[in-house]
Amino acid sequence: MKIKLIGTVLVICSLFFSYGYAQVKHATKPVHHGSSVAMVNGKKVYTQICIACHMADGGGMSNMNPPLINTSYVLGDKTTLIKIVLNGFKEDVEINGQKYSNNMTPHSDLKDQQIADVLTFVRKSFGNKASAVSVAEVKKVRAANVTK
């Protein structure tokens, strides 16, 4: 009887320990400065909008949606990248010898902060090491787009 009770207590303790460990392991770290906030919020936008086409690893879909890994579109001129998010993209593009032809819909409905955050996330994720995109940069591009 004592052995069954001890065994039951050990099982319950191990379940609580496992649950607690999983909660700690998956908890997000406190966010203290702008770059971390942008990364957390950018990942949320990416997960809601971008992941369906560009995949969780940023690798895209062969011959359809281009990868976001180490490409001039992502790492290059921020203005071009912001315009792609605001206006969409309807051109065939060749990246690393492979052609991609699926259109990207415009996401001008996103707020400037959301665009800055998701582009910062993409430029700093998937092995990319590019600078952040600021809200001011997005506002400037959006204003220039409207005056066309």
Buried (B, 14 or more C-beta within 10 A) or exposed (E): EEEEEEEEEEEEEEEEEEEEEEEEEEEEEEEEEEEEBBBBBBBBBBEEBBBEBBBEEBBBBEEEBBBBBBBEBBBEEBBEBBBBBBBEBEEEEEBEEEEBEBEBEBBEEBEBBBBBBBBBBBBBBBEBEBEBBBBEBBBBBBEEEEEE
